[in-house]
Amino acid sequence: MKQITFFLSAILILSSISKAQKTPTGNPADFKVKTCLHSVSYAGFWRGQARLTVDEFLVKAKELGYEGVMLVAKRPHVSPHDYDKAARTRLKTKIDSLGLTLVALAGYTDFTAGIDKPGIPNAEIQATWVGEIAGLAKDLGTDMVRVFTGYERPGIPYDKQYAEVVEGLKMAGKLAAEHGVTLAVQNHHDIALHHDVMYWLLKEVNMPNVMAGWDAWSPVLEGLSLEEQRESVLKMKPFIVNTIVADYVTHPRFTYQNELTNYKAEQPVMRAVPAGKGIIDYKNWFAALKEIGYQGWVVYEMCEVLDGGGSIENLDRTAGIFLEYMEQFK
């Protein structure tokens, strides 16, 4: 009887998730986007970047004209370690009072971490942490948590690492479902970065609340053509519930080869620039999202050393440019 009750509850939870998180309809006429600012943009993580408190960030997002926010679910912003029941109530009240939508919490996961130390159940630990973030998300009034897959570790068979990601996402998805939360797996880490692999991965996980946050910058840095980038959106259509925008320029790098009196080309480093000023063709990207009938949030992040520096004034200016840039897609 307990098992039957559990499965009925799970069905109800997952049903509510499917209603809350809309996947694309396939009809371009249904295309609609809303703007969201990621608190990583003001978290002080990269060199020279100013840091705001969570409350300061919320006020900033409202003043700039954003409709929603995504909050970093770790220190210095919204870590479950720091937010007890009272703190969660206060934060939700603050968000609501500003008329903002909390779109998602940004979880930071790596399901292959420690895979070379088999005595430690790292995937279980990661999944449990996602469950804690999902509980926090529910208390704060959102039904989405962004997560990552895993970085590929040298010396460990690829399929062992891939399987660890699958198992970790299944465990995390089950815990998230208990809170009515969808996991948006971002194409960020090594495992399943390419759309063909991510599509396979999510089919293998096979859970209605484990979906995709599909972003443009990874396909671009993979070297995919504009048509291949479009195809990635079309392929991932059944899973896309979120997309994050960031734009970059490449800074070439070379090392001097003394014995050749010449230079060896190295991987370029990426630097952030305002939306529409970098190497990513977002007109092509949003045309593809329109083609599949995407209805959802477009999250903006400044998550790398930024043209103009990391002062509050430059961050504000760049975040404002994004809102202006998005007007053409609404």
C-alpha positions in Angstrom: 0.0 0.0 0.0 2.8 2.4 0.9 4.4 1.7 -2.5 1.1 2.4 -4.3 0.7 5.7 -2.4 4.3 6.7 -3.2 3.8 6.1 -7.0 0.5 7.9 -7.1 2.1 10.9 -5.3 5.0 10.8 -7.8 2.6 10.8 -10.7 0.8 13.8 -9.3 4.0 15.7 -8.7 5.4 15.0 -12.2 2.1 16.0 -13.7 2.3 19.3 -12.0 5.9 19.7 -13.2 4.9 19.1 -16.8 2.3 21.9 -16.5 4.7 24.3 -14.9 7.6 23.9 -17.2 6.5 24.3 -20.8 8.4 22.6 -23.5 8.3 24.1 -27.0 5.0 23.6 -28.8 6.5 23.3 -32.3 4.3 26.2 -33.5 6.3 29.4 -34.3 3.2 31.5 -33.5 3.6 30.4 -29.8 7.1 31.8 -29.5 7.4 34.1 -26.5 10.3 35.1 -24.3 10.7 36.9 -21.0 13.9 38.4 -19.6 15.7 37.1 -16.6 19.0 38.3 -14.9 21.3 35.7 -13.4 22.8 36.7 -10.0 26.2 35.3 -11.1 26.5 38.6 -13.0 27.0 40.4 -9.7 28.5 37.6 -7.5 32.2 38.7 -7.6 33.4 35.4 -9.0 35.6 36.7 -11.8 38.6 39.0 -11.8 37.5 42.6 -11.0 33.8 41.8 -10.8 31.8 43.8 -8.2 29.7 41.8 -5.7 26.2 42.6 -4.5 24.3 40.9 -1.7 21.2 39.0 -2.7 18.9 41.8 -1.6 21.0 44.4 -3.5 20.9 42.2 -6.6 17.1 41.9 -6.5 16.7 45.6 -6.3 19.2 46.1 -9.1 17.4 43.6 -11.4 14.1 45.4 -10.8 15.6 48.8 -11.4 17.2 47.7 -14.6 13.8 46.4 -15.9 14.1 42.6 -15.7 11.0 40.5 -15.2 12.7 37.6 -13.5 15.9 36.5 -11.7 18.0 33.3 -11.4 19.8 33.0 -8.1 23.2 31.3 -7.6 22.5 28.4 -5.2 25.8 28.6 -3.3 27.7 31.2 -1.4 27.9 34.1 -1.5 24.3 34.2 -2.6 21.7 31.6 -1.8 23.2 28.5 -0.2 21.0 26.0 1.7 23.6 26.2 4.5 22.7 29.9 5.1 19.0 29.9 4.5 16.9 28.5 7.3 13.1 28.6 7.2 12.9 32.2 8.4 15.5 33.4 5.9 13.7 31.6 3.1 10.4 33.3 4.1 12.2 36.7 4.2 13.8 36.2 0.7 10.5 35.1 -0.9 8.8 38.1 0.6 11.5 40.4 -0.8 11.2 38.8 -4.3 7.4 39.1 -4.3 7.4 42.7 -3.0 9.5 43.7 -6.0 7.2 42.0 -8.4 9.9 39.8 -9.7 9.6 36.1 -10.7 12.2 33.7 -9.3 12.8 31.7 -12.5 15.2 29.2 -11.1 18.0 28.4 -8.7 21.4 27.8 -10.3 22.8 24.5 -8.9 26.5 23.7 -9.3 27.1 20.0 -9.8 29.7 17.6 -11.2 28.5 14.0 -11.1 31.9 12.6 -12.0 33.8 14.4 -9.2 35.8 11.8 -7.2 35.0 9.0 -9.6 38.7 7.9 -9.3 38.0 7.2 -5.6 35.3 4.4 -5.7 35.0 4.2 -2.0 33.2 7.5 -1.8 29.6 7.7 -3.1 30.1 11.1 -4.8 27.2 10.8 -7.2 24.9 10.1 -4.3 26.3 13.0 -2.4 25.8 15.3 -5.4 22.2 14.1 -5.9 21.5 14.7 -2.2 22.8 18.2 -2.6 20.5 18.8 -5.6 17.6 17.6 -3.4 18.5 20.2 -0.8 18.5 22.9 -3.5 15.2 21.6 -4.8 13.7 22.0 -1.3 15.1 25.5 -1.2 13.6 26.3 -4.6 10.2 25.1 -3.5 10.3 27.3 -0.4 11.3 30.3 -2.5 8.6 29.8 -5.0 10.3 28.4 -8.1 10.0 25.0 -9.8 13.3 24.9 -11.6 16.9 24.1 -10.7 19.7 24.4 -13.2 22.3 21.6 -13.0 25.4 20.4 -14.8 26.5 16.9 -15.9 30.2 16.1 -15.2 33.7 16.9 -16.2 35.6 14.1 -18.0 38.4 12.8 -15.8 41.6 11.4 -17.5 42.4 7.7 -16.9 38.8 6.7 -16.3 36.8 4.8 -19.0 34.4 7.2 -20.7 31.4 5.0 -20.3 32.0 4.6 -16.6 31.8 8.4 -16.3 28.8 8.7 -18.6 27.0 6.0 -16.5 27.8 7.9 -13.3 26.1 11.0 -14.8 23.0 9.0 -15.8 22.7 7.5 -12.3 23.4 10.8 -10.6 20.7 12.6 -12.6 18.2 9.9 -11.9 18.8 10.1 -8.2 18.7 13.9 -8.3 15.6 13.9 -10.4 13.8 11.6 -8.0 14.6 13.9 -5.1 13.7 17.0 -7.0 10.3 15.5 -8.0 9.4 15.2 -4.3 9.4 19.1 -4.3 7.7 19.5 -7.6 10.9 20.8 -9.2 12.3 20.3 -12.7 16.0 20.0 -13.3 17.3 21.9 -16.3 20.5 20.2 -17.4 22.7 22.9 -19.0 25.1 22.1 -21.9 28.1 23.2 -19.9 30.3 20.3 -18.6 32.3 17.8 -20.8 29.9 14.9 -20.6 27.0 15.2 -23.1 28.0 18.6 -24.3 27.1 17.9 -27.9 23.3 17.9 -28.7 23.3 14.4 -30.0 24.8 13.1 -26.8 22.7 15.3 -24.5 19.5 14.1 -26.3 20.6 10.5 -25.8 21.5 11.2 -22.2 18.1 12.7 -21.3 16.3 9.9 -23.1 18.3 7.4 -21.1 17.5 9.2 -17.8 13.9 9.1 -18.9 12.3 11.3 -16.2 9.7 14.0 -17.0 11.3 16.4 -14.6 14.9 16.1 -16.0 15.0 18.4 -19.0 17.5 20.7 -20.7 18.7 24.3 -20.3 20.0 24.7 -23.9 22.5 27.5 -24.6 24.1 28.9 -27.7 27.7 29.5 -26.6 28.7 25.9 -26.2 27.7 24.9 -29.7 29.6 27.9 -31.0 32.7 27.0 -29.1 32.4 23.4 -30.3 32.8 24.9 -33.8 29.3 24.1 -35.0 28.1 25.9 -38.1 25.0 28.1 -38.0 22.9 25.3 -39.5 24.3 22.8 -37.0 23.5 25.2 -34.1 19.9 25.4 -35.5 19.8 21.6 -35.7 20.9 21.4 -32.1 17.8 23.4 -31.1 15.5 21.3 -33.3 17.0 18.1 -31.9 16.6 19.2 -28.3 13.0 20.5 -28.7 11.4 17.8 -26.6 13.6 18.8 -23.6 14.2 22.6 -23.7 12.8 24.5 -20.7 15.4 27.3 -20.4 18.1 29.1 -22.2 21.0 31.3 -21.0 22.6 34.1 -23.0 26.2 35.3 -22.8 28.3 36.6 -25.6 32.1 36.5 -26.1 35.0 37.4 -28.2 38.2 35.3 -28.7 41.6 36.5 -27.6 44.2 34.5 -29.5 47.1 33.0 -27.5 50.6 32.0 -28.6 53.7 30.6 -27.0 57.1 31.4 -28.2 59.2 28.5 -29.5 62.8 29.7 -29.0 64.5 26.9 -31.1 62.3 27.9 -34.1 62.2 31.6 -33.6 58.4 31.2 -34.1 55.1 31.0 -32.2 52.8 28.1 -31.5 49.1 28.8 -31.5 47.3 27.8 -28.3 43.6 27.7 -27.4 42.2 31.2 -27.3 40.8 32.7 -24.1 37.2 34.0 -24.1 36.2 37.4 -22.9 32.7 38.6 -22.3 31.1 41.4 -24.3 27.5 42.9 -24.5 24.9 40.7 -26.3 25.2 41.0 -30.0 28.8 42.3 -29.9 30.5 38.9 -29.9 31.0 35.7 -31.9 27.6 34.2 -31.2 24.9 34.8 -33.8 21.8 35.1 -31.5 19.6 36.1 -34.4 20.2 32.6 -35.8 19.7 31.1 -32.3 16.4 32.9 -31.6 15.1 32.1 -35.1 15.6 28.4 -34.2 13.9 28.9 -30.8 11.0 30.6 -32.6 10.9 27.7 -35.1 10.2 25.2 -32.3 7.7 27.5 -30.5 9.8 28.1 -27.4 7.9 29.7 -24.6 10.0 30.6 -21.7 12.7 32.7 -20.0 15.9 34.0 -21.5 18.4 34.3 -18.7 21.3 36.8 -19.1 24.6 36.3 -17.4 27.9 38.1 -17.2 30.2 35.2 -16.2 33.6 36.1 -17.5 36.0 39.1 -17.5 33.9 41.7 -19.2 34.7 44.4 -21.8 34.9 47.6 -19.8 35.6 45.9 -16.4 33.7 44.7 -13.5 32.5 47.9 -11.9 28.8 48.2 -10.9 28.4 50.9 -13.6 29.7 48.7 -16.4 27.8 45.7 -15.2 24.6 47.8 -15.2 25.4 49.2 -18.6 25.9 45.8 -20.1 22.8 44.3 -18.4 20.8 47.2 -19.9 22.2 46.6 -23.3 20.8 43.1 -23.2 17.3 44.3 -22.5 17.5 46.6 -25.5 18.9 43.8 -27.6 16.1 41.4 -26.7 13.4 43.8 -27.9 13.9 42.6 -31.5 12.9 39.1 -30.4 9.7 39.8 -28.5 
